[in-house]
Amino acid sequence: MDRQQFFRELCTVLGREGFTTQPEQDDLLPVEWDGRPLCRITEGGGVRYWQEDVATPERDQACERATNLACMVQEYMTLMEQAPPLKAQGLSGDFRVLADFNGTVLAGHPTQYGVHFVTWDWNFDRTGLNYGRYFQENYSGAKQDFATRSGLISKQQVFNEAQLAEIYRCCADTLDAGFDLTYDQEQCIKGVQEQILSGMPNILDHINEQEQHSTDSQSQELTM
């Protein structure tokens, strides 16, 4: 995979999540969080860091988020580099086939704002595309939609983002509440959080949005 393209896309993605990147050094991409060095990312999506840079829970969590984002970008940029162009009647622009199954296609589209993702259904003779669902930069959401839309996974087996955010929050509340949990129970709950975070790196933003919405709603009720 082209290192420059990977780092360029990763800078865009990290910037959306509140990270700051510095110019490439020794084939590594330096990443900062809250104005301080956090980690360095390799062209293969690996992450290197000094222990003192992740010495607090907040910074350790930020490093984990950066790691998950790097893995995600490395995954889809590798696919983009290898993917054939998507050709269909009425379709213009650079769209590439990331996955195609059972009459449904997942495509990536390079833009100046980063890669955007969309799913479509092929028409009966596979010459045209119907019912486009546009996910902008939400790669995880596009993958999930492709999996359920194509029939690879039943919709009943998949939690949506709002549900995942609530599950993550409940796990955090359980761990913070001081319940008498066994070691295995605690590790299981932490594992659930890590699994959600790996598939949805911006989960904390969703939780903050939910809490802010709840606070705003309560404030409106009090002023009525």
C-alpha positions as CSV (number, residue, x, y, z in Angstrom):
1,M,0.0,0.0,0.0
2,D,1.2,3.5,-0.8
3,R,2.5,5.0,2.4
4,Q,1.7,8.6,1.4
5,Q,-1.9,7.9,0.5
6,F,-2.4,5.9,3.7
7,F,-0.9,8.7,5.9
8,R,-2.9,11.3,4.0
9,E,-6.2,9.5,4.6
10,L,-5.3,8.7,8.2
11,C,-4.5,12.3,8.9
12,T,-8.0,13.2,7.7
13,V,-9.7,10.5,9.8
14,L,-7.7,11.3,12.9
15,G,-8.4,15.0,12.5
16,R,-12.1,14.3,12.5
17,E,-11.7,12.5,15.8
18,G,-9.8,15.4,17.6
19,F,-6.3,14.2,17.1
20,T,-3.5,16.3,15.6
21,T,-0.8,14.9,13.3
22,Q,2.6,16.1,12.6
23,P,4.7,15.8,9.4
24,E,6.1,12.3,8.8
25,Q,9.3,11.4,10.6
26,D,11.4,8.3,9.8
27,D,8.5,6.7,7.9
28,L,6.2,7.2,10.9
29,L,3.2,9.5,11.4
30,P,3.4,11.4,14.8
31,V,0.1,11.8,16.5
32,E,-0.8,14.2,19.3
33,W,-3.7,14.4,21.7
34,D,-4.6,17.4,23.7
35,G,-1.5,19.2,22.5
36,R,1.0,16.6,23.6
37,P,2.7,13.7,21.7
38,L,0.7,10.5,22.0
39,C,2.0,7.9,19.6
40,R,3.5,7.2,16.1
41,I,1.8,5.1,13.5
42,T,3.6,2.9,11.0
43,E,2.8,2.5,7.3
44,G,1.3,-1.0,8.2
45,G,-1.1,0.5,10.7
46,G,0.9,-0.4,13.8
47,V,1.3,2.0,16.7
48,R,4.3,2.8,18.8
49,Y,4.3,4.9,21.9
50,W,6.3,5.8,25.0
51,Q,4.7,4.6,28.2
52,E,4.9,8.1,29.7
53,D,2.7,9.4,26.9
54,V,-0.2,7.1,27.8
55,A,0.3,7.3,31.6
56,T,-3.3,8.4,32.4
57,P,-6.6,6.4,31.6
58,E,-7.7,9.2,29.3
59,R,-4.5,9.2,27.2
60,D,-4.4,5.4,27.2
61,Q,-7.9,5.4,25.9
62,A,-7.0,8.0,23.3
63,C,-4.1,5.8,22.1
64,E,-6.4,2.9,21.8
65,R,-8.8,5.0,19.7
66,A,-5.9,6.0,17.5
67,T,-4.9,2.4,17.1
68,N,-8.4,1.3,16.1
69,L,-8.6,4.1,13.6
70,A,-5.3,3.2,12.1
71,C,-6.3,-0.4,11.7
72,M,-9.6,0.6,10.1
73,V,-8.0,3.0,7.6
74,Q,-5.3,0.5,6.8
75,E,-8.0,-2.1,6.1
76,Y,-10.0,0.0,3.6
77,M,-7.1,1.7,2.0
78,T,-5.6,-1.7,1.2
79,L,-9.0,-2.6,-0.3
80,M,-9.2,0.6,-2.2
81,E,-5.8,0.1,-3.7
82,Q,-6.7,-3.4,-4.9
83,A,-10.4,-2.8,-5.8
84,P,-11.6,-2.8,-9.4
85,P,-13.5,0.2,-10.7
86,L,-17.3,0.1,-10.3
87,K,-19.0,0.4,-13.7
88,A,-22.7,0.9,-14.1
89,Q,-25.1,2.9,-16.2
90,G,-25.4,6.5,-15.1
91,L,-22.6,6.3,-12.6
92,S,-19.7,8.8,-12.9
93,G,-16.7,9.4,-10.8
94,D,-14.2,7.2,-9.2
95,F,-16.1,4.4,-7.4
96,R,-14.3,1.1,-6.5
97,V,-15.8,-2.2,-5.6
98,L,-14.9,-3.2,-2.1
99,A,-17.4,-6.0,-1.8
100,D,-20.0,-7.6,-4.0
101,F,-22.4,-10.3,-2.9
102,N,-25.9,-11.5,-3.6
103,G,-26.8,-8.5,-5.7
104,T,-25.5,-5.9,-3.3
105,V,-22.3,-3.9,-3.7
106,L,-20.2,-1.9,-1.3
107,A,-18.1,0.9,-2.9
108,G,-15.5,3.4,-1.9
109,H,-15.2,6.8,-3.4
110,P,-12.0,8.9,-2.9
111,T,-12.8,12.6,-2.2
112,Q,-10.9,15.6,-1.0
113,Y,-12.5,15.0,2.4
114,G,-11.4,11.4,2.6
115,V,-12.8,8.1,1.3
116,H,-16.6,8.0,1.3
117,F,-18.7,4.8,1.2
118,V,-22.0,3.7,-0.3
119,T,-24.0,0.6,-0.8
120,W,-26.2,-0.2,-3.8
121,D,-28.4,-3.0,-5.2
122,W,-27.7,-4.1,-8.7
123,N,-30.6,-4.2,-11.1
124,F,-31.7,-7.5,-12.6
125,D,-29.0,-7.6,-15.3
126,R,-26.2,-6.0,-13.3
127,T,-26.0,-3.0,-15.6
128,G,-27.4,-0.4,-13.2
129,L,-27.5,0.4,-9.5
130,N,-30.5,1.1,-7.3
131,Y,-31.3,2.3,-3.8
132,G,-28.0,3.9,-2.9
133,R,-27.3,4.4,0.8
134,Y,-24.6,7.0,1.4
135,F,-22.5,6.7,4.5
136,Q,-19.9,9.5,3.9
137,E,-16.8,8.5,5.9
138,N,-18.7,5.9,8.1
139,Y,-16.9,2.8,6.9
140,S,-18.1,0.6,9.8
141,G,-21.7,1.6,9.1
142,A,-21.3,0.9,5.4
143,K,-19.9,-2.5,6.1
144,Q,-22.7,-3.4,8.5
145,D,-25.3,-2.2,6.0
146,F,-23.7,-4.3,3.2
147,A,-23.6,-7.4,5.5
148,T,-27.3,-7.1,6.4
149,R,-28.5,-5.9,3.0
150,S,-26.8,-8.7,1.1
151,G,-28.0,-11.3,3.5
152,L,-24.6,-12.2,4.9
153,I,-25.9,-11.4,8.4
154,S,-29.5,-11.3,9.7
155,K,-30.5,-7.8,10.8
156,Q,-31.7,-9.3,14.1
157,Q,-28.1,-10.3,14.9
158,V,-26.7,-6.8,14.6
159,F,-26.9,-3.9,17.1
160,N,-27.2,-0.4,15.6
161,E,-25.0,2.5,16.7
162,A,-27.4,3.8,19.3
163,Q,-27.8,0.4,20.9
164,L,-24.0,-0.2,20.9
165,A,-23.5,3.2,22.6
166,E,-26.0,2.3,25.3
167,I,-24.4,-1.1,25.9
168,Y,-21.0,0.5,26.2
169,R,-22.3,3.0,28.7
170,C,-24.0,0.3,30.7
171,C,-20.7,-1.6,30.8
172,A,-18.9,1.5,32.0
173,D,-21.5,2.1,34.7
174,T,-21.3,-1.4,35.9
175,L,-17.5,-1.3,36.2
176,D,-17.7,2.1,38.0
177,A,-20.5,1.2,40.4
178,G,-18.4,-1.0,42.7
179,F,-20.3,-4.2,42.3
180,D,-18.8,-7.4,43.7
181,L,-17.8,-8.8,40.3
182,T,-15.6,-11.8,39.8
183,Y,-12.4,-11.4,37.8
184,D,-13.9,-13.3,34.9
185,Q,-17.0,-11.1,34.9
186,E,-15.0,-8.0,35.0
187,Q,-12.8,-9.2,32.1
188,C,-15.9,-10.2,30.1
189,I,-17.4,-6.7,30.5
190,K,-14.1,-5.0,29.6
191,G,-13.9,-7.3,26.6
192,V,-17.4,-6.2,25.4
193,Q,-16.2,-2.6,25.7
194,E,-13.1,-3.3,23.7
195,Q,-15.0,-5.1,21.0
196,I,-17.5,-2.3,20.6
197,L,-14.7,0.3,20.6
198,S,-12.7,-1.6,17.9
199,G,-15.8,-1.6,15.6
200,M,-17.0,1.8,16.5
201,P,-14.0,4.1,17.4
202,N,-16.2,7.1,17.8
203,I,-18.4,5.4,20.4
204,L,-17.5,8.0,23.1
205,D,-18.7,10.8,20.9
206,H,-22.0,9.0,20.5
207,I,-22.4,8.6,24.2
208,N,-21.6,12.3,24.8
209,E,-24.1,13.3,22.2
210,Q,-26.8,11.1,23.9
211,E,-26.0,12.5,27.3
212,Q,-26.1,16.1,25.9
213,H,-29.4,15.4,24.2
214,S,-30.8,14.0,27.5
215,T,-29.5,17.1,29.4
216,D,-31.0,19.5,26.9
217,S,-34.4,17.7,26.9
218,Q,-34.5,17.9,30.7
219,S,-33.6,21.6,30.7
220,Q,-36.4,22.2,28.2
221,E,-38.9,20.3,30.4
222,L,-37.9,22.4,33.4
223,T,-38.4,25.7,31.6
224,M,-41.9,24.8,30.2
